[in-house]
């Protein structure tokens, strides 16, 4: 899975781990995405794909069971 939200196009972010000695190593921040069946608000077609939890909570999509 590519860890990209289909709704808001959120992607992995990049940063650094910083130790107490101020040593820096590169790391990746992955968005919290889940594969679900969903429908955009006001549309009839059902899609299956990765959606971040922020889009689920904000009501941008409607979960289809």
N, C-alpha and C positions, 0 to 999 in steps of 0.2 A: 504494500500500500504506500502511496506517495505522500501521505499525511498532508493533503491539501483539501480544504473545505470547498465543496461545490457551491455554497451559497455566498460566502463572503471572500473567497479566494485567500483565506489565511494559510500561510506556508510556514515551514520551519524557520526559526530565527537563529542567529548566530551570536555568540558572546564568548565570555571567558570564565573559567573557574579561577578564583583568586584565593590563595592560601593565606595563612596568618603571616607567612614570610614574604607575602606579596609576589609569590611565583604565579605566573599566569599560563594556563593551558586552554586551548580552544575547545569549545563544546557547542552542542546544538540544542535548542529549545524546541521541542515538538509540540504542536497544538493538540488539544484533546479532541480527536475526531473519532467518530463511531460510524460503522456502516449500518444504515437503516433504510427502510422504505419510507419515503416522504413525498409530500406534495407542497408546492409553493402556495401561499395564500392566494385564493381567487382563481386557481387553475385546476383543471380536472385530471391532467395526466399525472401518473405516479412514476417516480424515479427511485432508483436504488443507488446509493453512493455514500461517500464519507461526508459527514456534517459535523462541525464543531459544536460542543455543548453550549457555547454562548449563543449560537443561532437558534438552538432548540429552546433554550430558556427564554429568549427575547420574543419568541412567537413569530419569527420570520418564516417558519415552515410548520407544516402540520404532519404529525406522525401518522402513518397508515399501518394498521395492524392486519 
